[in-house]
Amino acid sequence: MLEDRIISVMDRTELDAYLDQQFPTRREMLYANHAAISPWPRAARDAVEGFARENVERGPMGVSQWLLRESRLRRTIAGFLNTDEDDVAFLQNTSEGINLVAAGIDWQAGDNVVTACGEYVSNRLPWLALAGRGVKIREVDIRATADPEAALLNAMDARSRVLTVSSVQWNDGLRLDLERLGKTCKDSDALFFVDAIQQFCALQLDVRACHIDALSAGSHKWQMGPEGIGVFYASPAARDTLQLHRHGWRMLEQPYQFDHRSLDAAQSARRFEIGSPNTLGQAALAGALSVFEKLGIETTESSVLANTDQLSSGLSSIPGVRLHSPHESRRRSGIVAFSSGSATPAQLRSRLSRKGLFAAVRGDALRLSPHFYQAGENIEKMLGVIEDCI
Ligand SMILES: Cc1ncc(COP(=O)(O)O)c(C=O)c1O
């Protein structure tokens, strides 16, 4: 539980006061849709208000501070991912990162991409779009087996250039063993790409331990930041491999010398940032991530997983409820999907929202995705509302 883990950092009263301050509606609003769009913590609002005020009162006079904030933010994200700030770029969203990777490989007809069936559409279309170049996409049914990693790896052969998966599946929250996948990709020279939007800042993520080559994660879900800014990671080796197809001033090694005629792209992941940055998004994201920095990402992870355990066991004890999410704890994430014989997911969602519990319909299930700050009491309330509505 959040409270138990954090007690060494601050006492219970301080923690409650901090969470009430950051999430003023947390005691009354049963928001369980962070896997779609998260509310912001107050720190994000304060950062945006401050930045707006500064722009009105001083214009860009403090631009050097904006650049410092950008590199601090890169360092924070790099720390969360266990990598160097040079490996981190800011893009608009997850989809943009996936497209950069798909467009950056020197494909040969007959190459293939291995992925999971049912990936979010953004992790399918950019690969399907390569069909005209003779690239095949192999979609593996990871739910038809007890060993999804083996199924994915068995689908790979000498012509597999990329393995691309979401580390946590968007609909039922199934979590993959990235370390196992990454190790095999490394041994076989295939690029390992991870869509981490449903994992980053919900569960810990170590790109080095998992041998991830590139990763993309929009900020508006578990990171609790705004839409329109996302984190992109590319290892030094991936940066050597991925060809650049977009060009602009900011990707250069020396972006502030404006007489360039040659393409001297930065060695760092900044090579993927082609124009003026989303400074407003960076301000908001820096505010949001300050909450994780303060509490510690291991602490927030244990709270997310405790929520999932509590929800899963509570739901399993309600007659007629079927859990669609994994039972095995190593497969669990922040997402819990379920259905009930007594109502369709859409009917259930409307009943729940009338009682102040906000969830999402995904396929044939209702998806719940509370975040760390709702631990304990709120999860109990959610279960009570669900039981009343079934
Ligand atoms: C697994 C997954 N990938 C990608 C996206 C879309 O991300 P973005 O809008 O940041 O491109 C979503 C959104 O729901 C998602 O669940």
The ligand as a MOL file (V3000), in Angstrom:
LIG
                    3D

  0  0  0     0  0            999 V3000
M  V30 BEGIN CTAB
M  V30 COUNTS 16 16 0 0 0
M  V30 BEGIN ATOM
M  V30 1 C -1.2730 1.0950 -26.1120 0
M  V30 2 C -1.5760 2.4380 -26.6950 0
M  V30 3 N -0.7500 2.9650 -27.6180 0
M  V30 4 C -0.9700 4.1760 -28.1510 0
M  V30 5 C -2.0640 4.9260 -27.7890 0
M  V30 6 C -2.2640 6.2590 -28.4360 0
M  V30 7 O -1.2670 7.0710 -28.0320 0
M  V30 8 P -0.9970 8.5350 -28.5960 0
M  V30 9 O -2.3090 9.2320 -28.6600 0
M  V30 10 O -0.0650 9.0750 -27.5570 0
M  V30 11 O -0.3610 8.4000 -29.9260 0
M  V30 12 C -2.9610 4.4300 -26.8440 0
M  V30 13 C -4.1560 5.2280 -26.4580 0
M  V30 14 O -5.1010 4.7520 -25.9060 0
M  V30 15 C -2.6980 3.1620 -26.2760 0
M  V30 16 O -3.5200 2.6340 -25.3460 0
M  V30 END ATOM
M  V30 BEGIN BOND
M  V30 1 1 1 2
M  V30 2 1 2 3
M  V30 3 2 2 15
M  V30 4 2 3 4
M  V30 5 1 4 5
M  V30 6 1 5 6
M  V30 7 2 5 12
M  V30 8 1 6 7
M  V30 9 1 7 8
M  V30 10 2 8 9
M  V30 11 1 8 10
M  V30 12 1 8 11
M  V30 13 1 12 13
M  V30 14 1 12 15
M  V30 15 2 13 14
M  V30 16 1 15 16
M  V30 END BOND
M  V30 END CTAB
M  END
